[in-house]
Amino acid sequence: MILTTTHSIEGFKINDYLGIVTGVSSVIKTSFSFKTEKNNALMSEVINKAKEEAFQNLKEHASNLKANAVVGIQLDMETEAGSYFFISVTGTAVNVL
């Protein structure tokens, strides 16, 4: 599956727009309250895993629509009450030729 932040894919033609798809991941961040180099590295690792989970959810939702690509992807990260963060990726599921 092709994933891109652009609204077109060079060398491909969008044949069908199938709908908006989203992938979400949330993580508790209370264990990273002290700013140390080790905690910063751990936090980066946790964020990267959460992003990967959100992208996997996005791909699964796109596959359920029989899409072979997602265009116009946007990533958003929100913090809730200082103890959770949420990562959301949204794009348009399409079929490309």
Secondary structure, DSSP 8 states (H G I E B T S, - for coil): -EE-SSSS-TT--EEEEEEEEEEEEEEE-GGG-S--HHHHHHHHHHHHHHHHHHHHHHHHHHHHTT-SEEEEEEEEEEEETTTEEEEEEEEEEEEE-
